[in-house]
Amino acid sequence: MNEASDENVVRSSRDLRVWKEAMDLAVECYRLTKGFPKEETFGLTSQIRRAASSVPANIAEGYGRDSAGHYVNFLRTAQGSLKELETHVLLSGRLDLVAFDDGQRLLSRTEAVGKMLRGLIRAIQKSEKPTADLRLPIADGRSQ
């Protein structure tokens, strides 16, 4: 296998571009909140850091699960954490804790990570193949 194609092989969640981007976003959030006032340590500082670190953590945890369905659920949880992070960044801007340009940069990054997550979810859902023992619910709630 040549070096160029070896770069595109996914051996772990750490090889996923979306995980790398989410990690970079989390690092940026940690750096930004270092400048928050001490009285925000258990408020927005904690909330932003928790939401930001939750995104790559859920991507990684989902990758390690045994089914595509579980993986997608964790990716959706990562999406929720991303929306929570966006909300905290917007609130921080309204409270003048984050400069406008810094807030816009973070929001752009959350949007980019969100698009990658949606793309990954779609790709996983398209690749799912029904198995012979799949039981689909029918109208009255019984399985076929």
C-alpha positions in Angstrom: 0.0 0.0 0.0 1.5 3.4 -0.9 1.7 6.3 1.4 -0.9 8.4 -0.3 -3.7 5.8 0.0 -2.6 4.9 3.5 -3.5 8.4 4.6 -7.2 7.8 3.7 -7.5 4.6 5.7 -9.6 4.9 8.8 -8.2 2.8 11.5 -9.7 4.6 14.5 -12.0 7.5 15.3 -8.8 9.6 15.5 -8.4 9.2 11.7 -11.8 10.8 11.0 -11.6 14.4 9.7 -14.8 15.3 11.6 -13.2 14.0 14.9 -10.0 16.1 14.2 -12.0 19.2 13.5 -14.2 18.7 16.6 -11.0 18.3 18.7 -9.6 21.6 17.2 -12.9 23.3 18.0 -12.8 22.0 21.6 -9.2 23.3 22.0 -10.2 26.7 20.7 -13.1 26.8 23.2 -10.8 25.9 26.1 -8.4 28.7 25.1 -11.1 31.2 24.6 -12.7 30.5 28.0 -9.4 31.0 29.8 -10.1 34.7 29.5 -13.6 34.5 31.0 -14.1 36.1 34.5 -13.6 33.8 37.5 -17.3 34.1 38.4 -18.1 32.2 35.2 -15.9 29.2 36.2 -18.9 27.1 37.1 -21.2 28.9 34.6 -20.5 29.5 30.9 -16.9 28.4 31.1 -17.8 25.0 32.4 -20.8 24.7 30.0 -18.8 25.7 26.9 -16.0 23.3 27.7 -18.3 20.5 28.5 -20.3 20.9 25.3 -17.2 21.4 23.2 -15.4 18.3 24.6 -18.6 16.2 24.2 -18.6 16.5 20.4 -15.4 14.6 19.7 -16.0 12.3 22.6 -19.3 11.2 21.2 -17.9 10.7 17.7 -15.2 8.5 19.2 -17.6 6.5 21.4 -20.0 5.9 18.6 -17.2 4.8 16.3 -16.3 2.1 18.9 -19.9 0.7 19.0 -20.9 -2.5 17.4 -23.6 -1.3 15.1 -24.3 1.4 12.6 -27.5 2.3 14.5 -25.6 2.9 17.7 -22.9 4.9 15.9 -25.5 7.2 14.3 -27.2 7.7 17.8 -23.8 8.9 19.2 -23.3 11.1 16.1 -26.7 12.7 16.8 -25.7 13.2 20.4 -22.6 15.0 19.1 -24.9 17.2 16.9 -26.9 18.1 20.0 -23.8 19.0 21.9 -22.7 21.2 19.0 -26.0 23.1 19.1 -25.6 23.5 22.8 -22.1 24.9 22.2 -23.5 27.3 19.6 -26.1 28.6 22.1 -23.5 29.1 24.8 -21.2 31.0 22.4 -24.1 33.2 21.3 -25.0 33.9 25.0 -21.3 34.7 25.8 -21.3 37.2 22.9 -24.5 38.9 24.3 -22.9 39.1 27.7 -19.7 40.7 26.1 -17.6 37.7 27.3 -16.6 36.9 23.7 -15.5 39.4 21.1 -17.7 39.4 18.0 -14.9 38.1 15.7 -14.0 35.3 18.1 -17.7 34.3 18.4 -18.2 34.3 14.6 -15.1 32.2 14.1 -16.4 29.6 16.6 -19.8 29.6 15.0 -18.3 29.1 11.6 -16.3 26.1 13.0 -19.4 24.6 14.6 -21.3 25.0 11.3 -18.5 23.2 9.5 -18.4 20.3 12.0 -22.2 20.1 11.9 -22.1 19.7 8.1 -19.4 16.9 8.4 -21.5 15.1 11.1 -24.6 15.3 8.9 -22.6 13.9 5.9 -21.2 11.1 8.0 -24.7 10.2 9.3 -26.1 10.1 5.8 -23.2 7.9 4.6 -23.6 5.5 7.4 -27.4 5.2 6.9 -26.9 4.6 3.2 -24.4 1.9 3.8 -26.7 -0.1 6.2 -27.8 -3.3 4.7 -30.8 -5.2 6.1 -30.1 -8.7 7.3 -32.2 -11.8 6.9 -33.2 -11.7 10.6 -34.4 -8.0 10.5 -37.8 -7.7 12.0 -39.8 -4.7 10.8 -42.8 -3.4 12.9 -46.1 -3.6 11.1 -49.1 -1.3 11.6 -50.5 -3.0 14.8 -47.1 -3.0 16.5 -46.3 -6.6 15.9 -43.1 -7.8 14.2 -43.2 -9.4 10.8 
